[in-house]
Amino acid sequence: MKRPISQLAAAALVAVVIPLRAGAQAAVATQSAQNGSAAITIPFERLTLPNGLTVILAQDHSTPTVAVEVLYHVGSKNEQPGRTGFAHLFEHVMFTGSGHVPYGLHDKYTEGVGGGNNGNTTNDFTQYYETIPSNYLEHALWLESDRMGWLLDALDTAKYNAQRDIVKNERRQSVDNQPYGRSDEIIKSAAYPKTNPYSWPVIGSMTDLSAASVEDVKAFFRLYYAPNNATLAITGDFDPAQTKAWITKYFGGIPRGNAIVRPTIAATHLAAEKRLVYEDRVQVPRLYLVWPTVGEDSNDQYALDVLSDVLTSSRISRLTKALVYDKQSAANLFSYQDSNENAGEFNIVITPRAPHTLTELEGDVDSLVAKLKRDGPTDDEISRSKATLQLQFLSGLESNLGKAQRLAVGQAFHGDPNRAFAVDYQKYQAVTAADVKRVANKYLGTGRVVLSIVPTGKRDQASKPSASTIVSQTPFGSKTSIVEGK
C-alpha cells in the first residue's frame, strides 16, 4: 500500500442520535415507536453512467471538505493460483502516475492543499480515496478518472519492476520481519483448500509476482479496473449539479470493461482440529484459535460479532475478566469475527503471562467457551455488546470518508448503498442471547486451527507440543509449508 494503514474493520450500526450543525445533511436518525430502536440513514443520490460506473452522492455541508472514494470490486480473491498479488501490486502502481498525471501530481493536489490520499487492498475489494478542500473536488475527480482510464499508458517494465521490489520490501517489513507476522498466512493456508482464493495472503506470493510479466498484470487491470466494476462515492460539501457535470466529463468517456465472472466459493468446514507450531524470532509465545465461519452473505455474521464482543471487548468480558484480571494468566487476549464477502473466521488470540503456558491457557479458554455454549450469554452482556458495536459505528460516521466508504461497500457487495444503515443495523439490534448461544455451538466446535508461535528453539512452549505439526519457513516469497512430523 502507498503508506501503512490498518484494514478497515467491519463494525455494527448505531442507534445513537447526535445533534447536527445547522445546514448539515449528515446521518439522519428516526425512532420507531413500536420497538424503540433507532434507524440511521444517510441521504444520497445514486446514478449509473452508460459505461457502468455507479456513482453515489451524499451531501454534508458541515465543513468545506469533501471525500472521494473509488472502490473496485476486486481483491486477492479474484486472482488465480500462480498469479497472486496482482490486486495489491496495483495499489502501489496507482500512485506512480498515469497517462496525463505525472508522478507526484496526485500528492500535490491532495496533501499539498491540506488534504490526503491513500489506498487499501483486501481479499474482496481495492479502494482509493482522497479527502480534500471542497474547491479541489474537480482535481480529485480528474486524478481518479485518469488512473482508471489511462494508468496503463504510463506502466512500463521499469516501473513494474520498481513497484514489485517495493512490494517485496513491504512483505519483509510487515510479514517476514514482523513478530508473529506470518500467523495469518499460516492459518489461512491450513483453514482453506489450496484452490480457495481466501487461502493465500493479500500481498500474494513473491514467486508469483516475480514470474508475472507486465502483460500479465495489464490484462488483470483491463478486466477488473473498469468503470462497470467500480463505485464512485462522493460525500461532503459539494454542488450536485456541478459535480455530476464533472463526473460525466472525466469518467464518461472511459470504455466499459468486459463482463466479470465472480468466483464461486464453497463453504469451508474442517473435519478435525489442525494443530500447528511455528518458531519465530519472538520473545513470548502466542496462541491462535481459529474456526472457519461465514462471510457477508450469511446472517450468522451478526451474532458472531456479538459473541466476540461478549468474550473479549472489555475488562468485564468473559475471557478478559477471567484470564487477564482474575487469574492473571494472560497478558492480553482478543477475539473477532472476520467476515469477508464469501467466507469468514472466528479468531481468539492469547498471549500468556509468565509462568503460565499456552497449554494451560488453551484449556481455560475452551472451558470458558464451553460454559457459554452451554448456558448462553446474559441479557446484560447482550445489551453491553450492542452498545459497544453502536459506538464503533458512530465513530465511523464522524468523517466524510467514513460515510463514503460505508456507502461504497454497500453498493459493491449488495447493490444497496444504504445496506449498512437499513439492513445491517436492524439485524444487529435483533440479535438475542439465544442467537449467540446457537452460533457458538454451531461454529466453535472441534474443527479448528490451533497455531502456537513460539521463540526459536523453544518448540516445547507450544500448546500440546507433542500433538502439533511443525510449520517450516521456506525462502522469502514462497508459500508456507507444513512439515509432517513433530
N, C-alpha and C positions, 0 to 999 in steps of 0.2 A: 504494500500500500504506500501511498505517497508519503505519509507520515504516520507514526503509530497511533492508532485509536482503538478503543475497545469495541468489540462487536456489539451491535445494538441488541439489548435484551428485550425479549417479548414480555410485556407486563399486562396486568389486568386493567380494568377500566374504572373510572372514578365516579362516585356518587356525591362528591363534594361540590358545592356551588360556591364560586368565588366572585366577588364584585368585579365588574368590568369598567374600565375607564369610559368616559363619555365618548360616543362615536365609535367605540371598538366593536368589531364584528368577529369576536373570537368564539370560543366554545359557548354554546347556548344550552342551559340546563332546564329541563322540565320535570315536574314532580307528578308521579302517578298517585291519585287519591286512593286507588284500590289497594295497592300493596306498599305504598310508602317508598318505593325505590325511585331513584333519580335516573334520568337519561341524559346523556351528553350528545349533542350534535354540533358539528361544525358546518355552517352554511357553505356550500360550494357549488360551482357550476362545472359541468363536465361536457366536453366536446371531443369529437374524433375527426382528425384530418383525413382527407381522401387516401393518404398513404398509410393509414392505420395508426398513426400516433394518437394516443389517448392523452388528453390534457385536462387537468383539474385545477380550477382557480378558486382560491379561498381568501377573501379579503379580511384584513385586520389592520385598522389604521391606528393602533395604539402607539406605534413608533414608526418613524420614517425609514423602515428597513423592510427587506423582502428576502425570502428564501426560495431558491430554485433547486428542485430535486429532479434528477433524471434517473429512473430506475429501469434497468434492463432485466428482463426475466430470464437471466442466465447466470449460472454459478458452476461450481465444480461438478454438480450433479449432471450437467449436460455434456460433460466430457466422456471420453471413452478410455477403457484400459489401454495403456501405452500412449495415450495422448492427454495426460493430465497436466494441470497447472495453467492452462491457457487463459481461463477467465481471470485468474489473479494476475497473470502477466499483463493483460490489457489494462488492469487497474493502474499499472505503472506507465505503460505506453501512453495512456490517455493524457498524461500531464507533460508530455515531451514535445508538444506542438502538433499542429495538423496542417491541412493544405493551405490555409490562409492565416494561420495563427502561429507566429514564430515561438520557439521555446522561450518561456519567461513572461510572455504577454498575459497568460492566464493569471499568474500571481499579481502582475501589475494592476489589472483591473478588478482584483478582488482584495487581496491583502494590502495592496498599495493604496487602496481608498478606505481602509479601515474595516474591511470585511474578512472573509475567509473562504477557503475551498478545501475539499478533501474527497475521498472515495473509500469504499469498503466493499469487499467481496465475501460472500457467504457460499454455502452449499447451493443455495437456491436463487440468489439474485446478486447483481452488482449495482451499486448506486454511486452517483456522482452528484455533488451539491455545492452550492455557493450561498453564503449569507452576505448581503451587500446593502449599502445605502440604496434607497428606492430609485434615485436618479441614475443608478448604474444597472438597472434591470435589463435594458436593451443590450448592454455589453455582455451580460451573463448569458442571455439567450443566444447571441451570436457565437459566443465561445462554445456553448454546448452543442449547437447545431453544427458547427464546423467540425468538431471531432466525431459527431455522429455520421456526417456525410462525407468528410474528406480526410479522416485520420490516416487512411492507408496511403494517401498521396505523399505523406511525409515519413512513412515507415520503410526503411531500407535495412539491409543486412547489418550495417554498422550499429544502427540504433537498436535493432532487435538484440544483437549480441550484448550491447551495453546494458539493456534492461534485464536481460536474462542473468547477467552477472550480479546485478543489484538484487534480484530475487534470491539468488543463491546466498548472498550476504545476509539478506533478511532471514533466511532459514537458519543460517549459522547463529544469528543473534537471538531469534525468537524461539527456536526449536532445539537445535543441536547443542548450543552452549547456554541454554536456559535451564536452571534447575527444574526437574520434573517436566521439561519441555516436550518430551516425546510421549507423554502419557496419553494424549488424545489420539494420536495416530495408532498407538499400540492397541488401545481399547477398541477403536473403530474397526481395525483390521481383524480383531478377534470376534467382534459382535456381528459383523455382516459378512456375507459371502463375497468373494473377490470380485464378482461381477456386479455387485450392488454399488451404485455410484456414491453412496454415503460411506463406503469403506475406505476411500482414500482422502487425504487431507486437502483442504482448500488450496494450500500453497503448491500442491502437486509433487510429482517426482522429478528430481533434478535430472535423472536419467532420461525421462520422457522429454523434458524441455531441451536437453542437450541434443537429442536426436531429431527434434522437430525443425523443419525448415521454415523460412519466412513465409513461403506459400501455404504451408500447413496452418499457421496461425492466422494468416489473412483470410483463408477460407472459413475459419471459425468465426472471425469478426463479421464477415459479409452475411453469414446466416443469422447470427444472434444479435448483432448491434444495429439492427434496422428499426425504423420507426414503428412498424407493426409489432415489435417485441418490446416496446418501451412505453413508459408512463412519465409524462412531464407534469410535475406538481409545482404550483407557484402559490405561496402564501405570504400575506403581509400587506404592506401599503402600496397599492398599485391601482392604476386606472384600467378597468376591464376592457374597454373598447380599444384603447391603445395597445394593451398587452396582446389582445387577440390579433391585431394587425401585425405586430412584431412576430408573433408565433407563425402566422401564415407566411410572412416574408422570409424568415430564416429557416423554418422547418418544412414548409410546404413543398419545396422542390426536391427534397430528398426522396429517392425512389423507395417504394415498398420492397421489403425483402421476400424471400421465398417462405412458403408455409413451414412452420416448425412442428416437428413431431416430438411431443414430450415423452420422456422415458416412463415406462410402466414399471413401478417398483412394488414388489410383493412385500407384505408384512413380514417382519423378521421375528422368529422365535428361537430361542436357544433351548435345546432339549435337555441340556445339563449344564452344570456350572463349569466355567473355564477359569482355572487358577493360574496366574502368571506372576513371574518375578523378574524385575529388570534392575540391573545395577547401574547407578548413575553417580555423577560427581556431586553428591549432596551430603549434607551433614546429618540429616534427620530422615528416617524412613517416612513414607506416606502410603496410605491405603485408599484404593478406589473401588467402590462397589457400584456396578453399572448394570441396569436392566434395560433391554430393548422395550420400548413402549409404543407411543403413537405420535403422529405429527399433527400439522394444522388441519388435516382433513378428518380428524376424529373429535367428537365431543368430550372424550375422556381426558383431553389435554387440560381442561379447566379444573377438574377435580384433582389431577396430578399436580398442578401448580399449587393448589391449596394444600395438598398433602405435604409438599416440600416446605411450605411456609409453616405448617404445624410442627414439622420436625426440627427446623434449624433457623428460623427467621430472626429470633430474638433470644435474649438470655433466659427467657422462661419457656422457650420451645422445648419439645420433648427431649431430643438428643442433646441439645446445647446445655440445658439445665442439668441433666443427669451426668454428663461426661465432662463438660468444661468447668462447671461451677460446683456441683455437689461432690462428685468423685474426684474431680481434677485429674483425670487420666488422659484427657485430650487437651492439647494446646489450642487447637481450633478445629472446627468441622463445619461443613456446609453441605447443603443439598440443593438440587434444582432439577426441574423438568426441562429438557432441551428439546423443544418442538420445532423441527424443520418442516418443510412443506409436506413431505410424504413419509417421514419417519421421525422417530424421537428416542431419547434415552432418559431414564431417571438415574441421577447420579448422587452418590453420597461420598464425600471426600473427607478423610480423617488424618490429622497429624497428631502423633502421640506426645504426651509429656513424660519425660524420663522419670522413673524407670519402667513405665508401662509399655506393653508390647502391642504390635499390630494384631497378633492372635487374640489377645485379651480384648482389644477394642472391637474387633470384628464380632466376637461373641456377645459383647454388651450391646452393640448396635442391633444385631439380629434379635436379641431378646426384647429390646425396646420396640422394635418394629413389629415383632410377633404379638406383643401386647396391644399395640394399636390395631393390628389386623383382627385381633380377637374382640376387642371392646369398642373400637372406633374412637374418633376424637370427641371431645365435649363440645357442646354448643358454644361455650365461651371461646374455645380455640378456633372454631369456625368464624366467629364474629371478629376476632382479632386478626385472623388471616385475611379476611375480606377487607378490613380497614387498611392493612398494610399494602395490599395489592392496589387498592384505590389510590393511596398516596403515591405509589410508584407511577401510576398512570398520570396522575395530576402533574407530577414533576415533568413528565414527558411532553405535556402540553404547554409548558411555560414559554416555549420559543416557537417562532415561525417554522424553524427547521423541524422541530419535533412533530408539529402538526402536518407538515408536508410529507414527512416520512410515513406517518400513520396512513394518510390518505393514499399514498402511492402503493404501499404494501397491500392495503385492502383491495385496491383496483387490480394489481398484478396477480394476486393469489386467488381472489374471489370474484373479481368483476364488480366490486362494490366498494367505492372509496369510504363509505360510511360504515364498513363492516365492523371496525373496532368499537364503534360507538353504539350502533344499532343492534348488533348481534352478540359480539363477544362480551360486552358489559353485562347484558341481561343473563347470559349463561354463567358468568362468574357469580353473579348475585344469586343465582338459583342453586348453586352447589350446596348440598346438605352434608351432614355428618355421615349419613348412610352412603352417599356417593363416594366420599373419601375412603370409607372402610371398604367399599366394593372395589375401587381401583387398586388399593393397597393389596388386597387379596388376589386380584386378577393379574397384576404385573410384577409385584415384588415377591417372586417365587424362587425356585431353585435354579431356573435358567438365567444365569447372570455371568458377568465377567468380574473376577476379583483380581485386581492388579496391585502388587506390592512393589513400590520403587524404594530401593534400599541403597545405602552407601556402597561404593565399590569394594568388593571383597568381603561384604557382610551379608551374604545371602541368608544367613540364619536369622536375620531380623525380619524376614518376610512373615506374613501371616501364614501359618501352617506350611513352612518351607518345604517339607518333605513331599507335600502333595502339589507343589507348584511347578509349573513348566517354565524353563528359562527362556527369556527373550533376549536374543543377541542383537547388538547394534552392528549393522552392516555398513560399508563405506558410505561417506556423505552422499546424500541424494538418492540412494536406493531405498527400497522399502524394507519395513520391519520383517525380520524372520523369526520364527519360533522354533527353537531347538528342542527336539524331543529328548527328554532326559531330565535328571534332577541335578 
